[in-house]
């Protein structure tokens, strides 16, 4: 079925549902069992992404194990708050879509750079927290204007960006299979675990029906973990030594410090995160059959930025939408935002209970990688589906998509590509994000080839 036909069918079903007075699938409240199972599936898919940035930063600033565990718990707690803001929301805050919000990995590089400027790296966290608070507040104020960029995201641009989101996430799955070290080859055990999980997920999706089919990813992760136990790939040490209860004390690492250079760096990061979140909202809107308009994007950006501004109070960092969960929504077809709200509630509980958090952490990374290939590949395929309806055979649309994908893949293929080019640090924050670089390229090329110098009647489809 052509992409246009698929979208038309989905739109027709949504319209029929609305005509009958039933809630949109995004607003559907599922039964408690399905709600919890679906939420746990989202937790499993995003847990590694939430805890990775604080683990990296803790190593950079030299935190001891107990303080590192505290920082990870704070990241989980604040990710839960941000996710609840996004899915449930209040006033004009929250896209009210099935979005998981968590610590943005794009912030690792600028935060590491801030830490490098401190004579005592242990003083870096208060400086980072102060800069993140200011950046979040600025982003919140900019949201009503930033959302207007949606007019520059026709199917040609949004399809390219969605494809790029999936392609940039796939190396994350490969890195998990390699044990978190992309520079080294995967071991035979890691490859076997990833392949087994990959195959189990596909088989479950093929043979199961109904609710069990919807949680095939979760079942695959459980099965992969069970297989990993006799292989000696499951580390139960964190569970044995974790405290049952622990609250992220406000300003645990000291009162925030406000340094101009750090604030500028974090504000640039905030703009990058807002760009990525806009692209993610457009992608999710396509998946769930509720296209994201300016109002939705503005509300979603307010949730992102408010969550970011509040996070430093509880020792958290900048938050943004997690693209990997879009793949989970696409493959399970469970579109209820309340499922992801349950995920947010679980993150809060995990942040308050290191013992529970450690249970999720026992899932081996190769097992996550095997499932991640399916999840992230689904995001890329969704983007290709949108591109098929964007008229790539018309004019220069194919060239726009090809060039944008090429630029966006540069930092994915080579993290050191710009190292010797003398690129300013603020610009590097943009260029080192494949999604942001490719998104900006697609917007500019679409304007240049499909709008500039053309009358309203001669503008091409996709532009």
N, C-alpha and C positions, 0 to 999 in steps of 0.2 A: 504494500500500500504506500502511495506517495506521501511525503511529509505533509503536504497541504491537506490530503484526505484524512490523515491521522489527526491533525489539529482540528479539522472541521468536525470529525466524529467526536472528539473530546469536548469541543465547545458545545456541540448539540446535546451531548449527555448532560453537561453542566446546566445548560439552559432548561432541559427537561426536568432536572432535579429541582431547580429553582421554581419552575412553574408548579410543581407539586407541593411546594412549601417546605420541602426537606432542606436541611442545612447543606451547604457546600461541603464536599469531603474534607476540606481543610479545617472546617469548624465542627466536624463530627466528633462526638465524645464516645470513645470506645469503652467496652466493658473493662473492669479493673484488671483482669488477667491479661488481656491483650495489651492494655495500656502499659502495664509494667514490663511485659516481655518485649514490647516494641521499644520502650524507653531504654531498657538494658542493652538492646541491640545497638542503639545509637551511642550509648556510653562506651561499649566495646569498640565501636568503629572510631571514636574520636578521642579516647583516653590517651593514647600515645601522643597525639598532636597537642593535647593540653599540657602534659607533663614535660615534654621535650624542652621547650624554651627555658623554664625555670631550672631544669637540670643542667643545661648548658651554661646559663648565667651563674649558677651556684658554683660551678667548677671554675669559671673565669675569676670570680671574686674570692675564691678560696674558702667557701663556707664548710664547716664540719658536717658530718652526716646528719646529726640531729637538726641543725639549722636548714640543711638541704631538704629534709623531709618536711619541715615546717613550710618552706617556700613552695614546695609542690602542693601541699594541702591548701595553702592560700590560693594557688592558681586554680585548683579544682573548685574551691568555694566561690571564687569570683566568677569563674566560667558558668557556674550554676545560676548565679544572680543575673548575669548578662543574658543567658539563655531564657530565663523566665521573663525578663524584660522584653525580649524579642518575641516570644511566643504568646504570652498572656497580655503583657503591656498595660498601659494606663494612659489616659488622655491621648496625646498625639505621639506617644512613645511606643514603639514596637510594631514591626511589620505584620504581626499576628499570622505568621506563616511557620511551617515546620523547619525552623532554622536553629542549628546549634551554634552558639557563640563561645569562643575560647581564646586562649592567648595566641596572638598573631606571631607566627614564626618570622615574619618579615622584620619584627622588632629586634631580633637577636643581634644582627650586625650593628645597628646604631647604638643599642644598649651596651654592647661589648666595646664599641668605640668610646662611649662615655666613660665606661669603667677604666679604660686605658689612660684617660686624662687625669685620673686621681692618684695622688701620691700613695695613699693607702687604699687599695681596692675595696676594702671593707666599707669605706665611706661612699662607695659608688651607688649603693641601693637607695639611700635617701635622695640623692641627686636625680636618679632615674625616676623615682616615684613622684618627685615634685614636677619634673618635666612632663610626665605622663598625665598628671592631673590637669596641667595647663592645656596640653594638646587635646585632651578629651573635652574640656570646656569649650575650646575654640571650635572643635568639630561639631559640637552640639549647636552652637550658634550658626554655623555655616550650613547645616543640614537643609533648611528650607530653600537655599539657593543651589546647593550642590545637586539636589535631586532633579533639577531642571535639565541636567545633562542627559536624562533618559531620552530626550528627543534625538540625540546623536547616536542612538543604539537601535537602528533598524535591524531586520533579520540578518543582513549581511554582517554587521558588526557583532551583534549579540551571538550569532552562531559561531563566528570565529572565536570570540572570547570564551564561550562555553567549551568549545573543542580544546582550546588552549588550557583551560582549567583542568580538564581531564588529563591532558598530556603532561602538564607540569606536576600533577599528583602521582603519576605512575612511577617516576623515579623514587618517590617516598616509599612505595610498596617494595621496590627492588632493594632499597636500602635496608628495610626491615628484614628482608630475606637474607641480606648479607650481615645481619647482626648489628645493624646501626652504623656500619662503617662501609660506605659506598666504595671506598678505594681498594678494598680487599675482596677476593673472590668468595663466593658463598661456599660453605662447607657441604659435604655430601648429606649430612644430617639435616642442615637447614633447607637444602633443596628438596629433600624427600618430604619434610614436614610441610613446606609451602605447596608442593605439588599435590600432596594428599589433601590438604585443606581446600585447595583450588578445585580438585576433582569432586570432593564431597559436596561443596557448595553447589556446583553445577548439577550433580546427580540429584541432590535434594530439590533444587528448583525444578528439575524435570519430572520427578516422580511424585512429589508431595502436592497436596491440594489445600485450598483454604488457608486457615490461619497458620498451619505449620509451614506452608510454602512461603508465607510472608516473613517468617523468622528463620529462613534457611541460613542466612549469614550467621546469626547467633548460634544455631545448631552446629554449623560448620566450625565455628571458633571453639565450641565446647568439645566437639569430636577431635579437632586438631590438637587441642591441649591434652586430652586424654591419651592420644597416640604419643604425644611428646614425653609423657611421664616415664614410660619404660626406656625411652631413648636418652633419659637424663638431661632433657632440655628445659625442664621446669624448675625454677628456683623458688623454693618455699621459704627461704630465709627472711624476706621482708614480712611475711605473715607472722612468723614466730616472734619477731622483735617489735612489732608495731603496737602502739598504744591504742586502746579501745576508743578513747575520746581525746580530742584536741581542738581547741578553738583558735582561729587565726587572729591573735590579739592585734588590735589596731596599732599601726606604727611600731611594730615589733622591732624593726631595725633602726628606729630613730625617726624624729620629725623630718618631714620632707624639706629638702633644700632646693632653692630655685636659682638655677644657673642659666644664663642666656644661651650659651652655645648648646647645652643639652636640650633646652626648650625648643630651639629652632630645629634641631635634629628630630625631636619627637613630633613636632608639628608637621614636618615633611612626611614622617612615617604615618601620621594620622590621615593625611591626604591620600597616601598610597592605600591604606586600609579602607578608606571610604570608597575609593575607586574599585577595589577588589570586591567590597561588599555590594556595591551597585551591580557589578557584573554577576555576582552570585545570586542576587535577588531576581535579576532578569532570567537567569538560568532556572532557578527554582520555580518561578512563575510559569515558565514553559512546561516544566515537569508536572506540576500539580493542576494545571488547567485554570490558573487564576493569574493572568498576566500582571506584572508589577507596574503600576502607574506611578506618577510623580508623588502622589500622596503616600502610597505604600512605601516607596523608597525613602521619602523624607522621614517617615515614622521609623523605618528600619535603621536608618543612619542615626537617628536620635537615640535609639536603643544601644547601638554600637558605641556611640561616643559617651553616652551617660554611663554605660557600664565601664568604659575606660576611665572616665573621670572618678568614679567611685572606687574602682579596684585598688588604687594605691592606699586607701584608708585601711584595707585589709591585706596589704602587702602583695597586691596583684599587679598585673601589667596591662598593656593595651589589648583590648579584645576586638575580634572581628568575626564575621561569619565563616564557618568551616565548610569548605566546598566538598570535602569527602562525604559529608552526610547527604548532599544532594544525590550522589550516586546511590546511597541506601534507599532514599525515598523513591528514586526512579526504578530500582530493581524490585522493591517490595510492593510498590503501588499503594503503600499506606501513607496517605497524605494528611492525616490528622495532626494539627499543631499541638494537640494535647499529649500526643505520644512524645514529642520532643520536649514539651514542658515537663513530662515525667522524667525525661533524661536530665533536665536542668535540676529538678528536685534531687535526683540521685547524685548529681555532682556536688550539691550542697552537703548532702549526707556524707559523701566521701571526703569532702574537705573537713568535716567535723569529726570524722572517724578514720584515722590512719589505718586501722585494722581492716575496715571494709575496703579502703582504697587499695591496699596491698593485694586483696583478692583479685581485683581486676588486673593488677600488674603481673600476676603469674602467667598470663597468656603469653607464650613465647612470641618474639617478634617475627620469626619466620611464618608462624601461623597467621599472624595479622597480615603479613605480606601476601600470603596466598589468597586470602579473602580480599585484600586491597586491590589486587589486579582486577578482580571482577567489578568491585565498586567503582574504581577510578576509570576503568575502561568504559563503564556505563555512562559516566559523565561525558567523556569524549564522544561516544556514539550519539548521545543526545544532541550535542553540538553539531555533529555532522547531519543529523536529521533536520535541524533548523536550517543549516546551510543549503540542503537540498531544495528547500522552499524559497531560498533567497535569490534564485536565478543566477547561478554561477556561469551559465552559458551566455549571459547577456553582457555585452560591453566588456568593461575591465573588472567586473566583480571577482572573477577568478584570480586576477592579479592582486587585488586588494587583500583577499583572504590569504593567498600564498605568501605575500610579503609580510603580512602581520604575524602569521604563524611562525615564519622564519625568524623575525626579530624577537618574538616572545620565547622562542626555544633557545636562544643564545645562552642566557644564564642557567638554563636547565642542563644543557650539554656541557658547558664549561663555566664553573663558578669563578674562575680566575680570568675570564676573557677580557675584562676591562682594567685589570690590575696595572698594566704598564702604559695605559693611555692617558694618564694624568687627569682622569675624570673627577670633578669635584665630588666631595663626599655626599652632599645633599642630592646630587643627580644620580650618584651610585645607588642610593636607596630606591630610586625609581627603576633604574635599569636592572638592578639585581632581582627585581620582582618580574618574573616572566609574564604574569597575567597583566600587570600594570603597563609594562613596556609594550606588549602586544596589543592591549586595549587602546592605548593612546595612538599607536601606529594605525590601527584599524579605523579609528574615528577620523584621524587626519587624512588618511588616504581615501576614505569614503567621501569626505567633503571635497577633496581635490579632484577626484575622478567622476563623481556623480552629482556634484552640486555647483561648484565654482564655475561660472561662465555659462550655466545652463538655465533655461527658463523653467518655470514650474511644470509645464506640460511635458518637457523633455527629460525630466529626472527619471532615472532608471529604477526598476524594481530592486529592492534591497538597499537603495540609498535614500 
